[in-house]
Amino acid sequence: MALKQISSNKCFGGLQKVFEHDSVELNCKMKFAIYLPPKAETGKCPALYWLSGLTCTEQNFISKAGYHQAASEHGLVVIAPDTSPRGCNIKGEDESWDFGTGAGFYVDATEDPWKTNYRMYSYVTEELPQLINANFPVDPQRMSIFGHSMGGHGALICALKNPGKYKSVSAFAPICNPVLCPWGKKAFSGYLGTDQSKWKAYDATHLVKSYPGSQLDILIDQGKDDQFLSDGQLLPDNFIAACTEKKVPVVFRLQEAQKSTLYLRSHN
């Protein structure tokens, strides 16, 4: 599959690049950002996938997170895709900030008119890693995933639905139980239909209850004064309770701040 380089910038001895390609899963052109550390010049490196939150593009993380120095020092290739298909000319895709463009919710839609393009789950777990593995010096056996808010939800479900695929999963202020929160109810009813039993396949709290026990390193980092926490959008306690019941290890860090703290990690 052909890649078109959009930009390339030197950063902490490595290169921050952005590429565009024609996505088979999403039936549109997609952009992704990739940071190549200095170690990538001489060998394969672990791959760390970042999933952003509502309204974001591939630019938010690479512009605001300040992760490049750590990724350079630890020799991590960091990949940040967009959060949804774009320019699909679907009626209603640009009408709200929490559904449609910039709000793919990392699911494979089953409902018209979304199901042709809104397949972010398959894009993130299958198409994009295949593209990265074929074109960049990454070790497919050392792959981890992390994200924020909607992207934290995405990271959790990708890891829980694919035992053994990811070495670790980190989620920052994630939407942990979307079938019970306003954001999730809106997105899932639109993308997946009104049968709520089908929603559970993309809900981390329900997925962990049937997780087969393959070793997975889970970290959740949450700001204590996060407005969306108090508004009932995130519901981390539900996920922690499910992990405890299932005896799935999870590290939960509650920060004395509004926002969670970005934490890069991968198993070398």
Backbone bond lengths (Angstrom), bond angles and torsions (degrees), N, CA, C in turn:
res aa  C-N    CA-C-N  psi(-1)  N-CA   C-N-CA  omega(-1)  CA-C   N-CA-C  phi
1 M - - - 1.469 - - 1.528 109.31 -
2 A 1.314 116.86 130.56 1.453 121.37 -175.02 1.528 111.45 -74.02
3 L 1.330 115.12 136.65 1.455 122.01 175.57 1.518 108.93 -111.07
4 K 1.314 116.01 136.91 1.451 121.51 175.57 1.525 108.48 -111.52
5 Q 1.324 116.74 118.78 1.457 119.56 179.71 1.529 109.87 -76.38
6 I 1.344 115.05 126.47 1.461 121.16 -179.94 1.518 111.40 -94.75
7 S 1.334 116.59 -37.53 1.466 120.07 -179.70 1.513 109.84 -157.84
8 S 1.337 115.63 158.86 1.456 122.22 176.70 1.518 108.48 -151.87
9 N 1.343 116.66 124.82 1.455 121.66 -177.82 1.524 110.54 -135.03
10 K 1.331 115.83 134.91 1.457 120.21 176.26 1.529 109.90 -69.71
11 C 1.329 115.90 139.29 1.460 119.65 -176.96 1.527 109.51 -158.03
12 F 1.333 116.69 115.65 1.465 122.79 179.08 1.526 111.88 49.69
13 G 1.318 115.84 45.86 1.452 121.67 176.02 1.514 114.49 81.73
14 G 1.335 117.06 -9.21 1.454 121.19 179.20 1.514 111.11 -113.87
15 L 1.310 116.03 -162.26 1.459 121.37 -178.29 1.529 110.80 -130.83
16 Q 1.338 114.89 127.63 1.461 120.62 171.63 1.519 107.92 -97.75
17 K 1.325 115.57 115.57 1.453 120.99 -176.21 1.528 110.99 -120.41
18 V 1.315 115.17 156.16 1.456 122.19 171.61 1.525 107.68 -128.88
19 F 1.340 115.40 134.01 1.455 121.24 -179.92 1.523 110.41 -124.98
20 E 1.322 114.60 158.22 1.461 122.05 173.67 1.523 108.40 -124.27
21 H 1.327 116.14 145.85 1.464 120.10 177.60 1.517 109.25 -152.47
22 D 1.320 116.05 163.86 1.457 121.96 174.82 1.521 108.57 -86.96
23 S 1.319 116.78 115.90 1.458 121.26 -177.99 1.523 111.34 -86.01
24 V 1.324 115.71 129.83 1.458 121.37 176.13 1.526 110.18 -73.59
25 E 1.331 116.47 -42.73 1.464 120.63 -177.98 1.532 112.37 -66.47
26 L 1.321 116.44 -38.58 1.460 120.70 -171.53 1.527 113.35 -100.82
27 N 1.319 116.12 -8.09 1.464 121.03 177.83 1.526 112.64 54.58
28 C 1.316 116.10 42.77 1.462 121.37 176.06 1.516 108.16 -161.62
29 K 1.312 115.93 172.45 1.457 120.27 173.84 1.523 109.17 -77.55
30 M 1.329 117.01 136.45 1.460 122.22 179.78 1.527 109.89 -128.09
31 K 1.311 114.83 147.44 1.461 121.23 174.20 1.525 109.84 -110.37
32 F 1.314 115.51 147.91 1.455 120.73 170.34 1.515 108.86 -142.55
33 A 1.320 115.72 149.82 1.462 121.94 176.08 1.519 108.72 -101.23
34 I 1.324 116.39 146.49 1.457 120.64 177.22 1.525 109.55 -143.84
35 Y 1.336 115.20 129.74 1.461 120.00 175.31 1.516 108.43 -102.05
36 L 1.322 116.07 126.53 1.463 123.11 178.58 1.524 108.47 -108.60
37 P 1.332 118.27 110.21 1.469 121.24 -178.33 1.523 110.85 -73.37
38 P 1.322 118.50 167.31 1.466 120.66 179.08 1.525 113.21 -54.44
39 K 1.327 117.72 -35.46 1.468 120.83 -178.49 1.523 112.42 -63.65
40 A 1.328 117.28 -20.59 1.458 120.15 179.97 1.527 112.20 -68.48
41 E 1.319 117.01 -14.98 1.460 120.56 178.66 1.517 111.82 -73.67
42 T 1.333 117.19 -21.82 1.459 120.34 -173.69 1.527 114.31 -120.64
43 G 1.325 117.71 -5.69 1.456 118.74 -179.53 1.510 112.04 -176.48
44 K 1.330 115.09 174.79 1.459 120.56 -179.74 1.526 110.97 -78.12
45 C 1.322 115.47 142.76 1.463 122.00 -176.07 1.532 110.09 -121.49
46 P 1.338 117.08 158.46 1.468 119.85 172.79 1.524 110.55 -61.25
47 A 1.321 116.01 147.77 1.469 121.79 179.10 1.517 109.55 -107.88
48 L 1.317 115.44 131.30 1.461 121.88 -179.50 1.530 107.96 -123.42
49 Y 1.332 116.40 117.78 1.463 121.79 -176.44 1.523 109.88 -98.62
50 W 1.328 115.45 128.63 1.463 121.60 178.41 1.526 109.97 -108.15
51 L 1.340 116.41 131.49 1.456 121.94 176.64 1.526 109.37 -113.86
52 S 1.315 116.53 121.88 1.464 121.50 -176.61 1.520 111.71 -85.55
53 G 1.335 114.54 172.16 1.454 122.01 -176.40 1.518 113.27 -96.00
54 L 1.315 114.62 -170.39 1.459 122.95 -176.28 1.529 112.34 -53.67
55 T 1.294 116.69 137.94 1.469 128.64 177.06 1.525 113.70 75.57
56 C 1.320 119.10 -4.79 1.470 121.16 -173.76 1.530 112.29 -81.42
57 T 1.327 114.14 161.66 1.462 122.92 168.91 1.526 107.01 -119.73
58 E 1.324 116.78 -170.51 1.469 119.98 175.66 1.518 112.20 -68.10
59 Q 1.344 116.99 -12.85 1.460 120.80 -175.48 1.529 114.12 -81.55
60 N 1.331 117.73 -29.90 1.464 119.66 -172.64 1.521 112.59 -58.05
61 F 1.317 116.05 -49.87 1.464 120.12 -176.03 1.519 111.96 -66.37
62 I 1.327 117.09 -44.60 1.461 118.77 -175.63 1.534 111.73 -72.44
63 S 1.329 117.16 -21.35 1.462 120.83 -179.43 1.524 113.53 -90.38
64 K 1.351 117.30 -30.15 1.455 120.52 -168.60 1.526 115.53 -115.66
65 A 1.320 118.37 -20.64 1.470 119.44 -168.90 1.521 113.90 -78.54
66 G 1.328 118.08 -28.41 1.459 120.16 -178.78 1.519 113.44 68.42
67 Y 1.319 116.98 34.40 1.465 121.25 -175.01 1.523 113.96 -90.16
68 H 1.321 117.36 -11.08 1.467 120.38 -167.93 1.520 114.01 -60.64
69 Q 1.313 118.14 -40.41 1.468 119.97 -177.84 1.521 111.17 -62.79
70 A 1.328 116.47 -45.12 1.465 120.39 179.79 1.527 110.98 -65.01
71 A 1.328 116.49 -42.07 1.457 120.15 179.10 1.523 110.99 -64.20
72 S 1.336 116.47 -37.66 1.457 121.09 177.81 1.521 111.12 -65.00
73 E 1.321 116.09 -46.85 1.469 120.63 -177.17 1.523 112.42 -66.16
74 H 1.336 116.90 -35.46 1.462 120.41 -176.59 1.523 113.27 -95.66
75 G 1.318 116.95 -1.12 1.451 120.56 176.94 1.511 114.00 68.16
76 L 1.324 117.15 44.78 1.455 122.13 -178.15 1.525 111.05 -106.28
77 V 1.318 116.49 130.94 1.455 121.41 168.22 1.524 106.73 -85.41
78 V 1.333 116.89 123.00 1.463 121.21 -176.10 1.528 108.82 -115.55
79 I 1.332 115.25 124.54 1.458 121.95 -176.68 1.522 109.24 -113.83
80 A 1.326 116.85 130.81 1.470 121.46 -179.38 1.524 109.23 -129.16
81 P 1.332 118.05 103.09 1.462 120.76 177.13 1.520 111.99 -79.91
82 D 1.307 116.35 172.33 1.460 122.81 171.33 1.531 108.33 -71.00
83 T 1.333 117.08 171.93 1.458 121.05 -175.29 1.526 113.91 -100.48
84 S 1.311 116.95 -1.96 1.466 120.36 179.79 1.521 109.27 -169.36
85 P 1.338 116.89 166.99 1.462 119.29 166.44 1.532 108.86 -64.26
86 R 1.314 116.09 161.81 1.473 119.81 178.59 1.526 109.93 -140.54
87 G 1.340 114.26 147.80 1.450 120.36 175.92 1.512 114.62 66.81
88 C 1.322 117.12 33.31 1.467 120.39 -177.65 1.528 112.93 -88.38
89 N 1.323 116.32 -3.98 1.471 122.14 178.85 1.529 112.78 57.00
90 I 1.333 114.56 40.46 1.463 120.52 175.17 1.528 108.38 -91.66
91 K 1.305 116.58 130.21 1.457 120.55 179.97 1.528 109.95 -59.34
92 G 1.317 116.52 125.51 1.459 121.93 177.53 1.511 115.24 92.46
93 E 1.358 118.33 -3.20 1.459 118.59 -174.88 1.532 113.11 -69.93
94 D 1.303 118.31 -19.31 1.462 121.03 -179.30 1.529 113.25 -113.85
95 E 1.320 117.05 17.79 1.469 119.92 -174.74 1.527 113.89 -83.86
96 S 1.331 118.05 -23.91 1.463 119.67 -179.49 1.520 110.28 -142.82
97 W 1.325 115.77 156.47 1.462 120.48 -174.62 1.526 112.73 -81.23
98 D 1.335 117.65 -15.89 1.459 120.32 -175.73 1.531 112.84 -112.87
99 F 1.331 116.50 19.30 1.463 121.28 174.87 1.521 108.37 -158.52
100 G 1.331 116.41 139.06 1.459 119.84 -178.24 1.521 111.07 88.87
101 T 1.308 117.16 -136.66 1.461 122.18 -177.21 1.524 111.31 -55.20
102 G 1.328 115.86 128.41 1.460 121.39 -179.60 1.514 113.59 77.68
103 A 1.328 117.27 8.37 1.471 121.14 -176.67 1.523 110.79 -146.44
104 G 1.323 116.36 54.83 1.464 120.45 -177.98 1.512 114.32 -74.08
105 F 1.319 118.06 -17.74 1.463 125.36 176.33 1.530 113.83 59.74
106 Y 1.321 117.23 12.34 1.462 122.10 173.09 1.525 112.45 56.11
107 V 1.333 115.68 39.77 1.464 121.96 174.81 1.522 108.78 -118.08
108 D 1.322 116.49 165.09 1.464 122.26 168.85 1.517 107.10 -99.93
109 A 1.314 116.74 106.55 1.460 120.93 -176.34 1.535 110.69 -63.04
110 T 1.319 114.70 145.21 1.466 120.90 177.77 1.521 112.39 -116.24
111 E 1.340 116.16 -5.34 1.456 120.86 -174.95 1.529 111.54 -106.53
112 D 1.330 115.49 144.86 1.463 120.46 170.92 1.523 108.66 -70.69
113 P 1.325 118.37 146.96 1.471 128.33 -0.85 1.531 112.89 -92.60
114 W 1.329 117.51 14.52 1.466 121.92 -169.96 1.522 114.33 -85.83
115 K 1.341 117.20 -24.54 1.467 119.78 -167.30 1.527 114.15 -67.67
116 T 1.315 117.88 -19.72 1.475 120.02 179.35 1.517 112.19 -73.30
117 N 1.317 117.16 -33.65 1.463 121.03 -174.54 1.528 114.39 -115.01
118 Y 1.314 117.22 -35.76 1.467 119.51 -171.25 1.527 111.08 -86.53
119 R 1.339 113.71 78.32 1.464 122.92 -179.33 1.537 109.36 -126.67
120 M 1.314 115.03 53.14 1.465 120.19 -175.05 1.524 112.92 -67.21
121 Y 1.331 117.54 -28.93 1.468 118.96 178.82 1.530 110.45 -62.83
122 S 1.320 116.78 -50.34 1.467 120.24 179.83 1.521 111.56 -67.25
123 Y 1.320 116.43 -33.24 1.465 119.69 177.55 1.519 110.80 -63.67
124 V 1.328 117.01 -46.80 1.468 121.22 -175.69 1.522 112.04 -72.70
125 T 1.333 117.32 -38.03 1.465 119.68 -174.19 1.526 113.80 -90.23
126 E 1.333 117.78 -22.30 1.462 119.61 -175.53 1.525 113.16 -122.33
127 E 1.339 116.90 -64.18 1.466 119.05 -172.17 1.521 112.97 -63.80
128 L 1.317 117.06 -48.36 1.467 119.11 -176.92 1.533 112.41 -65.48
129 P 1.346 120.19 -47.08 1.468 118.35 176.90 1.530 113.40 -59.33
130 Q 1.322 117.11 -37.85 1.466 119.54 177.35 1.521 110.63 -62.52
131 L 1.320 115.85 -40.48 1.465 121.26 178.72 1.532 110.75 -65.37
132 I 1.319 116.49 -44.79 1.465 121.41 179.78 1.527 110.81 -64.70
133 N 1.334 116.39 -46.13 1.467 120.43 -178.33 1.523 112.04 -61.61
134 A 1.324 116.63 -32.82 1.462 121.04 -176.57 1.524 113.24 -81.39
135 N 1.328 117.30 -20.51 1.468 119.53 -171.34 1.522 115.60 -120.61
136 F 1.334 117.74 -8.88 1.462 119.69 -175.65 1.529 110.71 -136.23
137 P 1.345 116.86 156.79 1.466 120.69 -176.06 1.531 112.60 -78.84
138 V 1.328 116.20 74.22 1.458 121.44 177.91 1.519 109.91 -118.17
139 D 1.325 116.00 153.62 1.453 123.01 176.39 1.525 108.06 -96.16
140 P 1.335 119.01 109.67 1.474 121.35 -176.93 1.524 113.55 -61.47
141 Q 1.316 117.01 -20.28 1.459 120.65 -179.70 1.524 112.49 -84.45
142 R 1.311 116.82 -6.96 1.476 120.81 178.90 1.529 108.38 -124.39
143 M 1.314 114.64 80.18 1.455 121.56 -175.51 1.527 109.23 -128.36
144 S 1.327 116.37 133.14 1.459 121.65 177.38 1.524 109.06 -134.11
145 I 1.336 115.82 170.04 1.462 119.59 -174.75 1.520 109.78 -144.09
146 F 1.332 116.50 144.98 1.465 121.04 177.01 1.512 109.41 -153.66
147 G 1.342 116.37 164.89 1.448 119.15 -177.77 1.510 111.97 -173.92
148 H 1.338 114.54 175.42 1.466 121.87 -175.76 1.525 110.92 -125.41
149 S 1.322 116.76 135.21 1.464 123.61 174.94 1.533 110.40 56.98
150 M 1.324 119.26 -116.27 1.462 120.04 174.73 1.520 110.88 -56.36
151 G 1.328 116.32 -36.12 1.455 120.78 178.01 1.522 112.76 -71.80
152 G 1.338 117.39 -28.85 1.452 120.58 173.18 1.522 110.61 -66.24
153 H 1.327 115.32 -42.23 1.466 120.92 171.97 1.527 109.78 -56.81
154 G 1.336 116.49 -46.81 1.454 120.49 -179.75 1.516 112.58 -60.71
155 A 1.329 116.61 -43.68 1.460 120.54 179.99 1.524 110.95 -62.60
156 L 1.315 116.77 -44.60 1.469 120.63 -179.20 1.530 111.54 -62.23
157 I 1.328 117.03 -46.99 1.467 117.78 -176.88 1.525 111.67 -70.17
158 C 1.325 117.75 -35.71 1.469 119.90 177.99 1.523 110.53 -61.56
159 A 1.330 116.52 -42.13 1.465 120.49 -179.95 1.526 111.13 -70.24
160 L 1.323 117.13 -43.35 1.461 120.47 -175.71 1.529 112.41 -72.36
161 K 1.322 117.47 -28.53 1.465 121.26 179.80 1.530 112.20 -84.44
162 N 1.331 116.92 -8.00 1.469 121.25 -176.99 1.523 110.82 -134.56
163 P 1.340 117.80 69.63 1.471 120.53 -178.58 1.523 111.85 -54.96
164 G 1.333 115.52 129.86 1.451 121.21 178.38 1.516 115.20 89.36
165 K 1.324 117.62 -12.79 1.471 120.52 -177.58 1.525 111.60 -74.40
166 Y 1.341 115.76 -39.96 1.460 121.04 -177.35 1.525 110.18 -114.16
167 K 1.331 115.73 137.62 1.461 120.47 179.69 1.523 111.60 -73.57
168 S 1.326 116.94 -34.77 1.461 120.89 179.64 1.517 109.36 -149.25
169 V 1.338 115.30 159.71 1.458 121.19 174.00 1.521 107.92 -137.94
170 S 1.329 115.86 128.80 1.461 122.25 177.37 1.523 108.32 -121.92
171 A 1.328 115.43 135.24 1.469 119.43 -177.35 1.524 109.05 -132.64
172 F 1.305 115.75 128.15 1.457 121.93 -176.36 1.526 108.92 -109.69
173 A 1.323 116.07 117.80 1.471 122.42 -174.99 1.522 110.80 46.19
174 P 1.345 118.09 52.16 1.461 119.98 -174.14 1.523 113.08 -77.71
175 I 1.325 115.51 155.48 1.458 122.24 168.63 1.529 105.66 -80.56
176 C 1.327 116.54 101.68 1.465 121.37 -168.50 1.523 114.64 -89.27
177 N 1.306 117.57 -22.09 1.465 121.25 -173.52 1.533 108.80 -142.75
178 P 1.337 116.80 64.05 1.473 120.67 -169.60 1.525 114.59 -61.02
179 V 1.317 118.88 -24.42 1.472 118.72 -179.49 1.522 111.47 -66.55
180 L 1.342 117.11 -14.66 1.459 120.72 -178.26 1.528 114.12 -111.61
181 C 1.341 118.27 -0.48 1.464 119.19 -177.19 1.530 110.61 -113.04
182 P 1.331 117.54 155.94 1.472 120.53 -177.09 1.523 114.28 -57.15
183 W 1.337 117.35 -44.03 1.464 119.30 179.07 1.525 110.93 -58.79
184 G 1.324 115.25 -48.21 1.456 119.76 -177.26 1.515 112.84 -65.33
185 K 1.329 116.95 -43.08 1.456 120.25 -179.85 1.527 111.06 -60.01
186 K 1.321 116.57 -41.56 1.466 120.46 179.61 1.522 111.03 -65.77
187 A 1.323 116.29 -47.93 1.462 120.36 -177.27 1.526 111.68 -67.53
188 F 1.315 116.70 -46.63 1.460 119.93 -175.00 1.526 111.71 -68.54
189 S 1.315 117.41 -37.65 1.465 118.65 178.73 1.524 110.60 -65.47
190 G 1.334 116.78 -35.24 1.462 120.53 178.49 1.511 113.30 -73.91
191 Y 1.335 116.75 -44.81 1.462 120.88 -175.47 1.526 113.14 -84.92
192 L 1.337 116.65 -34.04 1.462 120.94 -170.03 1.521 114.04 -113.52
193 G 1.337 117.79 -8.71 1.454 120.75 178.89 1.518 112.96 95.41
194 T 1.300 115.97 -177.62 1.457 121.28 -172.21 1.535 113.76 -88.21
195 D 1.320 117.23 -9.83 1.470 120.47 177.86 1.524 108.72 -76.02
196 Q 1.327 116.51 99.44 1.456 121.26 -173.45 1.524 113.09 -67.32
197 S 1.316 118.45 -17.96 1.467 119.60 177.50 1.537 111.20 -64.61
198 K 1.343 116.02 -26.81 1.465 120.10 178.97 1.532 111.79 -77.39
199 W 1.310 117.07 -19.51 1.456 120.75 -179.33 1.530 111.59 -67.29
200 K 1.316 116.44 -30.25 1.467 120.56 -173.75 1.529 112.77 -61.18
201 A 1.328 116.85 -23.07 1.462 120.88 -179.98 1.522 112.06 -67.86
202 Y 1.336 116.97 -13.30 1.469 121.34 178.74 1.530 111.15 -124.03
203 D 1.301 116.81 28.01 1.467 122.02 -179.77 1.518 108.93 -119.85
204 A 1.330 117.50 117.46 1.464 121.95 -174.49 1.525 112.20 -59.80
205 T 1.322 117.19 -38.67 1.463 120.22 -178.04 1.524 110.77 -64.83
206 H 1.316 117.97 -37.12 1.463 120.57 177.02 1.526 111.22 -78.30
207 L 1.315 117.87 -37.25 1.460 120.77 -178.90 1.527 112.19 -64.26
208 V 1.321 117.20 -38.36 1.464 119.39 -177.13 1.528 111.13 -67.76
209 K 1.323 116.51 -24.22 1.462 120.10 179.54 1.526 112.43 -67.80
210 S 1.339 116.27 -22.65 1.465 120.14 178.29 1.523 111.99 -115.95
211 Y 1.341 116.73 15.85 1.464 120.57 -179.25 1.526 109.05 -65.61
212 P 1.335 118.45 132.48 1.470 120.98 -171.58 1.523 115.39 -73.96
213 G 1.325 117.68 -6.28 1.453 118.49 175.16 1.515 115.68 100.31
214 S 1.337 117.16 2.39 1.455 120.21 174.17 1.526 108.78 -59.46
215 Q 1.314 116.50 138.58 1.461 120.32 -173.89 1.530 111.58 -58.25
216 L 1.320 116.04 128.30 1.461 122.02 178.79 1.522 108.74 -145.52
217 D 1.309 115.60 131.05 1.461 122.73 -179.82 1.524 108.41 -93.84
218 I 1.348 117.09 109.25 1.460 121.81 -175.10 1.527 110.48 -112.33
219 L 1.326 115.81 130.13 1.463 122.24 173.98 1.524 108.94 -127.39
220 I 1.331 115.70 131.41 1.462 120.91 171.28 1.522 107.97 -121.76
221 D 1.319 115.55 129.38 1.462 122.08 -179.27 1.524 107.80 -121.63
222 Q 1.332 116.76 125.61 1.456 120.89 -172.60 1.526 111.21 -137.07
223 G 1.321 116.24 133.06 1.457 120.85 174.75 1.519 110.69 -77.89
224 K 1.326 116.34 131.24 1.464 121.64 -174.76 1.525 112.33 -62.33
225 D 1.330 117.16 -36.44 1.459 121.25 -174.69 1.526 113.18 -100.99
226 D 1.309 116.29 19.23 1.467 121.59 177.47 1.534 109.26 -62.49
227 Q 1.316 116.97 123.41 1.460 121.28 -179.29 1.521 111.98 -59.08
228 F 1.333 116.56 -37.98 1.458 119.33 -178.04 1.527 112.17 -70.70
229 L 1.337 116.27 -22.24 1.462 120.12 173.78 1.528 109.79 -67.77
230 S 1.322 115.91 -49.91 1.468 120.44 -179.29 1.527 111.92 -69.55
231 D 1.336 116.76 -23.64 1.472 120.55 178.92 1.528 112.83 -80.06
232 G 1.329 117.37 -4.96 1.458 120.28 178.84 1.511 115.28 80.15
233 Q 1.350 116.38 21.88 1.465 119.46 178.69 1.530 112.31 -87.46
234 L 1.332 118.14 -25.49 1.462 121.43 -169.15 1.528 113.61 -100.51
235 L 1.311 118.39 -45.27 1.471 124.69 173.20 1.535 114.68 53.52
236 P 1.326 118.22 49.12 1.470 119.44 179.41 1.528 113.67 -65.53
237 D 1.315 117.36 -29.73 1.467 119.67 -179.09 1.528 111.45 -60.40
238 N 1.308 116.99 -34.23 1.467 120.29 178.66 1.527 111.00 -65.10
239 F 1.334 115.58 -41.14 1.464 119.78 179.36 1.523 110.94 -68.48
240 I 1.336 116.80 -43.42 1.462 120.57 179.78 1.529 110.23 -61.47
241 A 1.329 117.27 -41.59 1.461 121.25 178.80 1.525 110.81 -62.27
242 A 1.338 116.60 -41.10 1.463 120.25 179.08 1.523 111.04 -66.61
243 C 1.321 117.70 -39.28 1.465 121.45 177.22 1.529 110.67 -63.98
244 T 1.319 116.10 -42.03 1.463 120.70 -179.81 1.526 110.85 -63.01
245 E 1.333 115.41 -43.91 1.464 120.23 179.68 1.523 111.72 -63.26
246 K 1.344 115.66 -38.69 1.463 121.14 -178.08 1.530 112.36 -86.09
247 K 1.339 115.89 -6.60 1.474 122.20 -176.74 1.529 111.77 61.45
248 V 1.330 115.01 38.67 1.468 121.50 173.06 1.522 107.64 -94.96
249 P 1.331 119.00 119.43 1.470 120.91 -177.30 1.523 111.80 -64.17
250 V 1.319 116.13 136.58 1.455 121.54 175.98 1.522 108.51 -148.07
251 V 1.311 116.27 137.91 1.462 121.71 174.01 1.521 107.43 -99.50
252 F 1.325 116.96 122.33 1.462 121.88 179.74 1.519 108.48 -116.63
253 R 1.329 116.35 118.10 1.460 121.34 -179.44 1.523 109.02 -113.26
254 L 1.323 115.75 117.23 1.455 121.45 177.57 1.518 108.36 -99.89
255 Q 1.324 115.64 112.00 1.460 121.01 -175.25 1.528 111.43 -86.86
256 E 1.330 115.97 144.91 1.463 121.15 176.27 1.521 109.51 -80.82
257 A 1.319 115.01 62.66 1.466 120.20 -176.63 1.518 108.48 -163.33
258 Q 1.324 114.21 171.87 1.456 118.63 179.48 1.510 111.64 -73.16
259 K 1.347 115.98 -39.77 1.454 120.07 -174.61 1.523 110.81 -110.33
260 S 1.325 115.54 157.02 1.452 120.80 175.41 1.522 109.52 -78.08
261 T 1.332 116.18 168.36 1.450 122.58 -175.07 1.527 110.17 -106.79
262 L 1.319 116.06 123.62 1.445 121.56 -178.89 1.521 110.03 -61.64
263 Y 1.318 115.96 136.29 1.440 121.10 -174.64 1.531 108.64 -142.31
264 L 1.336 116.53 110.78 1.456 120.81 179.21 1.518 108.85 -86.87
265 R 1.315 116.86 131.63 1.444 118.12 174.16 1.524 109.42 -156.03
266 S 1.290 114.49 146.15 1.450 121.46 176.43 1.512 106.60 -156.23
267 H 1.308 117.10 153.88 1.452 120.72 178.54 1.515 108.81 -87.61
268 N 1.309 116.41 111.87 1.460 120.15 176.17 1.511 109.06 -81.18
